Structures are given as C-alpha cells and as structure tokens.
Amino acid sequence: MKFRIMYLEDKSKGLNGPARIGRVRFSKTGETLYYGGRTFEALRNSGLKANFSDTETGQPFWIAKARKAGDDRLYKGAGEPPVIDDDVREEYWRDVRGMPDPAAG
C-alpha cells in the first residue's frame, strides 16, 4: 500500500466544508483511499464538486495531493484553514511546504 500526505475536504455540508491534512493510504488501483478509519471510493461523473465518497456514509469529499503553496481548497480562499494531523505536521511543513512549521515558533 502507498501512503501520501493529502488534503481532505468534507463536501457534505456545502462547497466549503471542514478540511484536514493527513496521511492517506491508497489501494493498489488508487480507486480506494483509507484515512482515519474511513474508506473512500472514487466518484466518476457524479456532478458533485467532489471526487471521492465515504463508503459507509455516502458523504462526498474532495481529496487531493497537498500543495506546496498551501492553496488546497477547491475554491481558493474559502472556508477555514485545514486542520493538520499531529502525526504529519512536521513532515507536511518540511516536505510539502518546504518551510519550518510556523506553530513551532
């Protein structure tokens, strides 16, 4: 299984839902993702502003590679900043953003 730091945005409450940065595990095909005890399957031609759905709840999500510039939201500048999982915080700032964690002081 392949792991990557990804951006996950819950679209079930609207276009600018709560978002997280975390370590996501991929299936061999990449059509199924695993994060936080949840399973997500790729959506195709859904008409939603989402690319994955939670297999248990059906909730739509936008899941994408975390970006170096930090502009991860589908709609730039909308919504609250994403919550960064503690287990990836240092790696995210160092390897994805290329800078020290501003919260580390």
MODELLER restraints for C-alpha pairs under 7 A, 6 or more apart:
rsr = mdl.restraints
at = mdl.atoms
rsr.add(forms.Gaussian(group=physical.xy_distance, feature=features.Distance(at['CA:1:A'], at['CA:25:A']), mean=6.53, stdev=0.5))
rsr.add(forms.Gaussian(group=physical.xy_distance, feature=features.Distance(at['CA:1:A'], at['CA:26:A']), mean=5.97, stdev=0.5))
rsr.add(forms.Gaussian(group=physical.xy_distance, feature=features.Distance(at['CA:1:A'], at['CA:27:A']), mean=6.07, stdev=0.5))
rsr.add(forms.Gaussian(group=physical.xy_distance, feature=features.Distance(at['CA:1:A'], at['CA:28:A']), mean=6.41, stdev=0.5))
rsr.add(forms.Gaussian(group=physical.xy_distance, feature=features.Distance(at['CA:2:A'], at['CA:25:A']), mean=5.68, stdev=0.5))
rsr.add(forms.Gaussian(group=physical.xy_distance, feature=features.Distance(at['CA:2:A'], at['CA:26:A']), mean=5.29, stdev=0.5))
rsr.add(forms.Gaussian(group=physical.xy_distance, feature=features.Distance(at['CA:3:A'], at['CA:23:A']), mean=6.44, stdev=0.5))
rsr.add(forms.Gaussian(group=physical.xy_distance, feature=features.Distance(at['CA:3:A'], at['CA:24:A']), mean=5.52, stdev=0.5))
rsr.add(forms.Gaussian(group=physical.xy_distance, feature=features.Distance(at['CA:3:A'], at['CA:25:A']), mean=4.45, stdev=0.5))
rsr.add(forms.Gaussian(group=physical.xy_distance, feature=features.Distance(at['CA:3:A'], at['CA:26:A']), mean=6.19, stdev=0.5))
rsr.add(forms.Gaussian(group=physical.xy_distance, feature=features.Distance(at['CA:4:A'], at['CA:23:A']), mean=5.53, stdev=0.5))
rsr.add(forms.Gaussian(group=physical.xy_distance, feature=features.Distance(at['CA:4:A'], at['CA:24:A']), mean=5.48, stdev=0.5))
rsr.add(forms.Gaussian(group=physical.xy_distance, feature=features.Distance(at['CA:4:A'], at['CA:25:A']), mean=6.69, stdev=0.5))
rsr.add(forms.Gaussian(group=physical.xy_distance, feature=features.Distance(at['CA:5:A'], at['CA:21:A']), mean=6.82, stdev=0.5))
rsr.add(forms.Gaussian(group=physical.xy_distance, feature=features.Distance(at['CA:5:A'], at['CA:22:A']), mean=5.39, stdev=0.5))
rsr.add(forms.Gaussian(group=physical.xy_distance, feature=features.Distance(at['CA:5:A'], at['CA:23:A']), mean=4.44, stdev=0.5))
rsr.add(forms.Gaussian(group=physical.xy_distance, feature=features.Distance(at['CA:5:A'], at['CA:24:A']), mean=6.12, stdev=0.5))
rsr.add(forms.Gaussian(group=physical.xy_distance, feature=features.Distance(at['CA:5:A'], at['CA:65:A']), mean=6.78, stdev=0.5))
rsr.add(forms.Gaussian(group=physical.xy_distance, feature=features.Distance(at['CA:5:A'], at['CA:66:A']), mean=6.34, stdev=0.5))
rsr.add(forms.Gaussian(group=physical.xy_distance, feature=features.Distance(at['CA:6:A'], at['CA:21:A']), mean=5.65, stdev=0.5))
rsr.add(forms.Gaussian(group=physical.xy_distance, feature=features.Distance(at['CA:6:A'], at['CA:22:A']), mean=5.60, stdev=0.5))
rsr.add(forms.Gaussian(group=physical.xy_distance, feature=features.Distance(at['CA:6:A'], at['CA:23:A']), mean=6.15, stdev=0.5))
rsr.add(forms.Gaussian(group=physical.xy_distance, feature=features.Distance(at['CA:6:A'], at['CA:24:A']), mean=6.21, stdev=0.5))
rsr.add(forms.Gaussian(group=physical.xy_distance, feature=features.Distance(at['CA:6:A'], at['CA:63:A']), mean=6.81, stdev=0.5))
rsr.add(forms.Gaussian(group=physical.xy_distance, feature=features.Distance(at['CA:6:A'], at['CA:64:A']), mean=5.69, stdev=0.5))
rsr.add(forms.Gaussian(group=physical.xy_distance, feature=features.Distance(at['CA:6:A'], at['CA:65:A']), mean=4.60, stdev=0.5))
rsr.add(forms.Gaussian(group=physical.xy_distance, feature=features.Distance(at['CA:6:A'], at['CA:66:A']), mean=4.81, stdev=0.5))
rsr.add(forms.Gaussian(group=physical.xy_distance, feature=features.Distance(at['CA:7:A'], at['CA:20:A']), mean=5.89, stdev=0.5))
rsr.add(forms.Gaussian(group=physical.xy_distance, feature=features.Distance(at['CA:7:A'], at['CA:21:A']), mean=4.66, stdev=0.5))
rsr.add(forms.Gaussian(group=physical.xy_distance, feature=features.Distance(at['CA:7:A'], at['CA:22:A']), mean=6.71, stdev=0.5))
rsr.add(forms.Gaussian(group=physical.xy_distance, feature=features.Distance(at['CA:7:A'], at['CA:63:A']), mean=5.55, stdev=0.5))
rsr.add(forms.Gaussian(group=physical.xy_distance, feature=features.Distance(at['CA:7:A'], at['CA:64:A']), mean=5.28, stdev=0.5))
rsr.add(forms.Gaussian(group=physical.xy_distance, feature=features.Distance(at['CA:7:A'], at['CA:65:A']), mean=5.92, stdev=0.5))
rsr.add(forms.Gaussian(group=physical.xy_distance, feature=features.Distance(at['CA:7:A'], at['CA:66:A']), mean=5.09, stdev=0.5))
rsr.add(forms.Gaussian(group=physical.xy_distance, feature=features.Distance(at['CA:7:A'], at['CA:72:A']), mean=6.61, stdev=0.5))
rsr.add(forms.Gaussian(group=physical.xy_distance, feature=features.Distance(at['CA:8:A'], at['CA:19:A']), mean=5.51, stdev=0.5))
rsr.add(forms.Gaussian(group=physical.xy_distance, feature=features.Distance(at['CA:8:A'], at['CA:20:A']), mean=5.25, stdev=0.5))
rsr.add(forms.Gaussian(group=physical.xy_distance, feature=features.Distance(at['CA:8:A'], at['CA:21:A']), mean=6.28, stdev=0.5))
rsr.add(forms.Gaussian(group=physical.xy_distance, feature=features.Distance(at['CA:8:A'], at['CA:61:A']), mean=6.67, stdev=0.5))
rsr.add(forms.Gaussian(group=physical.xy_distance, feature=features.Distance(at['CA:8:A'], at['CA:62:A']), mean=5.83, stdev=0.5))
rsr.add(forms.Gaussian(group=physical.xy_distance, feature=features.Distance(at['CA:8:A'], at['CA:63:A']), mean=4.51, stdev=0.5))
rsr.add(forms.Gaussian(group=physical.xy_distance, feature=features.Distance(at['CA:8:A'], at['CA:64:A']), mean=6.76, stdev=0.5))
rsr.add(forms.Gaussian(group=physical.xy_distance, feature=features.Distance(at['CA:9:A'], at['CA:17:A']), mean=6.02, stdev=0.5))
rsr.add(forms.Gaussian(group=physical.xy_distance, feature=features.Distance(at['CA:9:A'], at['CA:18:A']), mean=5.80, stdev=0.5))
rsr.add(forms.Gaussian(group=physical.xy_distance, feature=features.Distance(at['CA:9:A'], at['CA:19:A']), mean=4.18, stdev=0.5))
rsr.add(forms.Gaussian(group=physical.xy_distance, feature=features.Distance(at['CA:9:A'], at['CA:20:A']), mean=6.51, stdev=0.5))
rsr.add(forms.Gaussian(group=physical.xy_distance, feature=features.Distance(at['CA:9:A'], at['CA:61:A']), mean=5.46, stdev=0.5))
rsr.add(forms.Gaussian(group=physical.xy_distance, feature=features.Distance(at['CA:9:A'], at['CA:62:A']), mean=5.07, stdev=0.5))
rsr.add(forms.Gaussian(group=physical.xy_distance, feature=features.Distance(at['CA:9:A'], at['CA:63:A']), mean=6.39, stdev=0.5))
rsr.add(forms.Gaussian(group=physical.xy_distance, feature=features.Distance(at['CA:10:A'], at['CA:17:A']), mean=5.06, stdev=0.5))
rsr.add(forms.Gaussian(group=physical.xy_distance, feature=features.Distance(at['CA:10:A'], at['CA:18:A']), mean=5.60, stdev=0.5))
rsr.add(forms.Gaussian(group=physical.xy_distance, feature=features.Distance(at['CA:10:A'], at['CA:19:A']), mean=6.26, stdev=0.5))
rsr.add(forms.Gaussian(group=physical.xy_distance, feature=features.Distance(at['CA:10:A'], at['CA:60:A']), mean=6.43, stdev=0.5))
rsr.add(forms.Gaussian(group=physical.xy_distance, feature=features.Distance(at['CA:10:A'], at['CA:61:A']), mean=4.69, stdev=0.5))
rsr.add(forms.Gaussian(group=physical.xy_distance, feature=features.Distance(at['CA:10:A'], at['CA:62:A']), mean=6.68, stdev=0.5))
rsr.add(forms.Gaussian(group=physical.xy_distance, feature=features.Distance(at['CA:11:A'], at['CA:17:A']), mean=5.30, stdev=0.5))
rsr.add(forms.Gaussian(group=physical.xy_distance, feature=features.Distance(at['CA:11:A'], at['CA:50:A']), mean=6.81, stdev=0.5))
rsr.add(forms.Gaussian(group=physical.xy_distance, feature=features.Distance(at['CA:11:A'], at['CA:60:A']), mean=5.27, stdev=0.5))
rsr.add(forms.Gaussian(group=physical.xy_distance, feature=features.Distance(at['CA:11:A'], at['CA:61:A']), mean=5.13, stdev=0.5))
rsr.add(forms.Gaussian(group=physical.xy_distance, feature=features.Distance(at['CA:11:A'], at['CA:62:A']), mean=6.86, stdev=0.5))
rsr.add(forms.Gaussian(group=physical.xy_distance, feature=features.Distance(at['CA:12:A'], at['CA:59:A']), mean=5.44, stdev=0.5))
rsr.add(forms.Gaussian(group=physical.xy_distance, feature=features.Distance(at['CA:12:A'], at['CA:60:A']), mean=5.62, stdev=0.5))
rsr.add(forms.Gaussian(group=physical.xy_distance, feature=features.Distance(at['CA:16:A'], at['CA:78:A']), mean=6.21, stdev=0.5))
rsr.add(forms.Gaussian(group=physical.xy_distance, feature=features.Distance(at['CA:16:A'], at['CA:79:A']), mean=5.28, stdev=0.5))
rsr.add(forms.Gaussian(group=physical.xy_distance, feature=features.Distance(at['CA:17:A'], at['CA:79:A']), mean=6.87, stdev=0.5))
rsr.add(forms.Gaussian(group=physical.xy_distance, feature=features.Distance(at['CA:19:A'], at['CA:82:A']), mean=4.56, stdev=0.5))
rsr.add(forms.Gaussian(group=physical.xy_distance, feature=features.Distance(at['CA:19:A'], at['CA:83:A']), mean=6.36, stdev=0.5))
rsr.add(forms.Gaussian(group=physical.xy_distance, feature=features.Distance(at['CA:20:A'], at['CA:82:A']), mean=4.64, stdev=0.5))
rsr.add(forms.Gaussian(group=physical.xy_distance, feature=features.Distance(at['CA:20:A'], at['CA:83:A']), mean=4.60, stdev=0.5))
rsr.add(forms.Gaussian(group=physical.xy_distance, feature=features.Distance(at['CA:20:A'], at['CA:84:A']), mean=5.69, stdev=0.5))
rsr.add(forms.Gaussian(group=physical.xy_distance, feature=features.Distance(at['CA:21:A'], at['CA:82:A']), mean=6.35, stdev=0.5))
rsr.add(forms.Gaussian(group=physical.xy_distance, feature=features.Distance(at['CA:21:A'], at['CA:83:A']), mean=6.17, stdev=0.5))
rsr.add(forms.Gaussian(group=physical.xy_distance, feature=features.Distance(at['CA:21:A'], at['CA:84:A']), mean=4.68, stdev=0.5))
rsr.add(forms.Gaussian(group=physical.xy_distance, feature=features.Distance(at['CA:21:A'], at['CA:85:A']), mean=6.12, stdev=0.5))
rsr.add(forms.Gaussian(group=physical.xy_distance, feature=features.Distance(at['CA:22:A'], at['CA:84:A']), mean=6.43, stdev=0.5))
rsr.add(forms.Gaussian(group=physical.xy_distance, feature=features.Distance(at['CA:22:A'], at['CA:85:A']), mean=5.42, stdev=0.5))
rsr.add(forms.Gaussian(group=physical.xy_distance, feature=features.Distance(at['CA:22:A'], at['CA:88:A']), mean=6.30, stdev=0.5))
rsr.add(forms.Gaussian(group=physical.xy_distance, feature=features.Distance(at['CA:23:A'], at['CA:35:A']), mean=6.91, stdev=0.5))
rsr.add(forms.Gaussian(group=physical.xy_distance, feature=features.Distance(at['CA:23:A'], at['CA:88:A']), mean=6.77, stdev=0.5))
rsr.add(forms.Gaussian(group=physical.xy_distance, feature=features.Distance(at['CA:24:A'], at['CA:33:A']), mean=6.53, stdev=0.5))
rsr.add(forms.Gaussian(group=physical.xy_distance, feature=features.Distance(at['CA:24:A'], at['CA:34:A']), mean=5.71, stdev=0.5))
rsr.add(forms.Gaussian(group=physical.xy_distance, feature=features.Distance(at['CA:24:A'], at['CA:35:A']), mean=5.10, stdev=0.5))
rsr.add(forms.Gaussian(group=physical.xy_distance, feature=features.Distance(at['CA:25:A'], at['CA:33:A']), mean=5.64, stdev=0.5))
rsr.add(forms.Gaussian(group=physical.xy_distance, feature=features.Distance(at['CA:25:A'], at['CA:34:A']), mean=5.01, stdev=0.5))
rsr.add(forms.Gaussian(group=physical.xy_distance, feature=features.Distance(at['CA:25:A'], at['CA:35:A']), mean=6.58, stdev=0.5))
rsr.add(forms.Gaussian(group=physical.xy_distance, feature=features.Distance(at['CA:26:A'], at['CA:32:A']), mean=6.13, stdev=0.5))
rsr.add(forms.Gaussian(group=physical.xy_distance, feature=features.Distance(at['CA:26:A'], at['CA:33:A']), mean=4.69, stdev=0.5))
rsr.add(forms.Gaussian(group=physical.xy_distance, feature=features.Distance(at['CA:26:A'], at['CA:34:A']), mean=6.43, stdev=0.5))
rsr.add(forms.Gaussian(group=physical.xy_distance, feature=features.Distance(at['CA:27:A'], at['CA:33:A']), mean=6.17, stdev=0.5))
rsr.add(forms.Gaussian(group=physical.xy_distance, feature=features.Distance(at['CA:31:A'], at['CA:41:A']), mean=5.88, stdev=0.5))
rsr.add(forms.Gaussian(group=physical.xy_distance, feature=features.Distance(at['CA:31:A'], at['CA:42:A']), mean=5.22, stdev=0.5))
rsr.add(forms.Gaussian(group=physical.xy_distance, feature=features.Distance(at['CA:32:A'], at['CA:39:A']), mean=6.96, stdev=0.5))
rsr.add(forms.Gaussian(group=physical.xy_distance, feature=features.Distance(at['CA:32:A'], at['CA:40:A']), mean=5.57, stdev=0.5))
rsr.add(forms.Gaussian(group=physical.xy_distance, feature=features.Distance(at['CA:32:A'], at['CA:41:A']), mean=4.59, stdev=0.5))
rsr.add(forms.Gaussian(group=physical.xy_distance, feature=features.Distance(at['CA:32:A'], at['CA:42:A']), mean=6.32, stdev=0.5))
rsr.add(forms.Gaussian(group=physical.xy_distance, feature=features.Distance(at['CA:33:A'], at['CA:39:A']), mean=5.85, stdev=0.5))
rsr.add(forms.Gaussian(group=physical.xy_distance, feature=features.Distance(at['CA:33:A'], at['CA:40:A']), mean=5.03, stdev=0.5))
rsr.add(forms.Gaussian(group=physical.xy_distance, feature=features.Distance(at['CA:33:A'], at['CA:41:A']), mean=6.47, stdev=0.5))
rsr.add(forms.Gaussian(group=physical.xy_distance, feature=features.Distance(at['CA:34:A'], at['CA:40:A']), mean=6.22, stdev=0.5))
rsr.add(forms.Gaussian(group=physical.xy_distance, feature=features.Distance(at['CA:38:A'], at['CA:54:A']), mean=6.88, stdev=0.5))
rsr.add(forms.Gaussian(group=physical.xy_distance, feature=features.Distance(at['CA:39:A'], at['CA:54:A']), mean=5.79, stdev=0.5))
rsr.add(forms.Gaussian(group=physical.xy_distance, feature=features.Distance(at['CA:39:A'], at['CA:55:A']), mean=5.76, stdev=0.5))
rsr.add(forms.Gaussian(group=physical.xy_distance, feature=features.Distance(at['CA:40:A'], at['CA:52:A']), mean=5.83, stdev=0.5))
rsr.add(forms.Gaussian(group=physical.xy_distance, feature=features.Distance(at['CA:40:A'], at['CA:53:A']), mean=5.20, stdev=0.5))
rsr.add(forms.Gaussian(group=physical.xy_distance, feature=features.Distance(at['CA:40:A'], at['CA:54:A']), mean=4.47, stdev=0.5))
rsr.add(forms.Gaussian(group=physical.xy_distance, feature=features.Distance(at['CA:40:A'], at['CA:55:A']), mean=5.56, stdev=0.5))
rsr.add(forms.Gaussian(group=physical.xy_distance, feature=features.Distance(at['CA:41:A'], at['CA:52:A']), mean=5.30, stdev=0.5))
rsr.add(forms.Gaussian(group=physical.xy_distance, feature=features.Distance(at['CA:41:A'], at['CA:53:A']), mean=5.50, stdev=0.5))
rsr.add(forms.Gaussian(group=physical.xy_distance, feature=features.Distance(at['CA:41:A'], at['CA:54:A']), mean=6.61, stdev=0.5))
rsr.add(forms.Gaussian(group=physical.xy_distance, feature=features.Distance(at['CA:41:A'], at['CA:55:A']), mean=6.38, stdev=0.5))
rsr.add(forms.Gaussian(group=physical.xy_distance, feature=features.Distance(at['CA:42:A'], at['CA:51:A']), mean=5.88, stdev=0.5))
rsr.add(forms.Gaussian(group=physical.xy_distance, feature=features.Distance(at['CA:42:A'], at['CA:52:A']), mean=4.37, stdev=0.5))
rsr.add(forms.Gaussian(group=physical.xy_distance, feature=features.Distance(at['CA:42:A'], at['CA:53:A']), mean=6.61, stdev=0.5))
rsr.add(forms.Gaussian(group=physical.xy_distance, feature=features.Distance(at['CA:43:A'], at['CA:51:A']), mean=5.08, stdev=0.5))
rsr.add(forms.Gaussian(group=physical.xy_distance, feature=features.Distance(at['CA:43:A'], at['CA:52:A']), mean=5.02, stdev=0.5))
rsr.add(forms.Gaussian(group=physical.xy_distance, feature=features.Distance(at['CA:43:A'], at['CA:53:A']), mean=6.64, stdev=0.5))
rsr.add(forms.Gaussian(group=physical.xy_distance, feature=features.Distance(at['CA:50:A'], at['CA:60:A']), mean=5.70, stdev=0.5))
rsr.add(forms.Gaussian(group=physical.xy_distance, feature=features.Distance(at['CA:50:A'], at['CA:61:A']), mean=5.10, stdev=0.5))
rsr.add(forms.Gaussian(group=physical.xy_distance, feature=features.Distance(at['CA:50:A'], at['CA:62:A']), mean=4.58, stdev=0.5))
rsr.add(forms.Gaussian(group=physical.xy_distance, feature=features.Distance(at['CA:51:A'], at['CA:61:A']), mean=6.27, stdev=0.5))
rsr.add(forms.Gaussian(group=physical.xy_distance, feature=features.Distance(at['CA:51:A'], at['CA:62:A']), mean=5.32, stdev=0.5))
rsr.add(forms.Gaussian(group=physical.xy_distance, feature=features.Distance(at['CA:51:A'], at['CA:63:A']), mean=6.65, stdev=0.5))
rsr.add(forms.Gaussian(group=physical.xy_distance, feature=features.Distance(at['CA:52:A'], at['CA:60:A']), mean=5.96, stdev=0.5))
rsr.add(forms.Gaussian(group=physical.xy_distance, feature=features.Distance(at['CA:52:A'], at['CA:61:A']), mean=5.20, stdev=0.5))
rsr.add(forms.Gaussian(group=physical.xy_distance, feature=features.Distance(at['CA:52:A'], at['CA:62:A']), mean=6.27, stdev=0.5))
rsr.add(forms.Gaussian(group=physical.xy_distance, feature=features.Distance(at['CA:52:A'], at['CA:63:A']), mean=6.73, stdev=0.5))
rsr.add(forms.Gaussian(group=physical.xy_distance, feature=features.Distance(at['CA:53:A'], at['CA:59:A']), mean=5.37, stdev=0.5))
rsr.add(forms.Gaussian(group=physical.xy_distance, feature=features.Distance(at['CA:53:A'], at['CA:60:A']), mean=4.38, stdev=0.5))
rsr.add(forms.Gaussian(group=physical.xy_distance, feature=features.Distance(at['CA:53:A'], at['CA:61:A']), mean=5.63, stdev=0.5))
rsr.add(forms.Gaussian(group=physical.xy_distance, feature=features.Distance(at['CA:54:A'], at['CA:60:A']), mean=6.59, stdev=0.5))
rsr.add(forms.Gaussian(group=physical.xy_distance, feature=features.Distance(at['CA:66:A'], at['CA:72:A']), mean=6.23, stdev=0.5))
rsr.add(forms.Gaussian(group=physical.xy_distance, feature=features.Distance(at['CA:67:A'], at['CA:96:A']), mean=6.69, stdev=0.5))
rsr.add(forms.Gaussian(group=physical.xy_distance, feature=features.Distance(at['CA:68:A'], at['CA:96:A']), mean=5.22, stdev=0.5))
rsr.add(forms.Gaussian(group=physical.xy_distance, feature=features.Distance(at['CA:68:A'], at['CA:97:A']), mean=4.38, stdev=0.5))
rsr.add(forms.Gaussian(group=physical.xy_distance, feature=features.Distance(at['CA:69:A'], at['CA:97:A']), mean=6.51, stdev=0.5))
rsr.add(forms.Gaussian(group=physical.xy_distance, feature=features.Distance(at['CA:90:A'], at['CA:101:A']), mean=6.57, stdev=0.5))
rsr.add(forms.Gaussian(group=physical.xy_distance, feature=features.Distance(at['CA:93:A'], at['CA:99:A']), mean=5.59, stdev=0.5))
rsr.add(forms.Gaussian(group=physical.xy_distance, feature=features.Distance(at['CA:93:A'], at['CA:100:A']), mean=5.77, stdev=0.5))
rsr.add(forms.Gaussian(group=physical.xy_distance, feature=features.Distance(at['CA:93:A'], at['CA:101:A']), mean=5.36, stdev=0.5))
rsr.add(forms.Gaussian(group=physical.xy_distance, feature=features.Distance(at['CA:94:A'], at['CA:100:A']), mean=5.96, stdev=0.5))
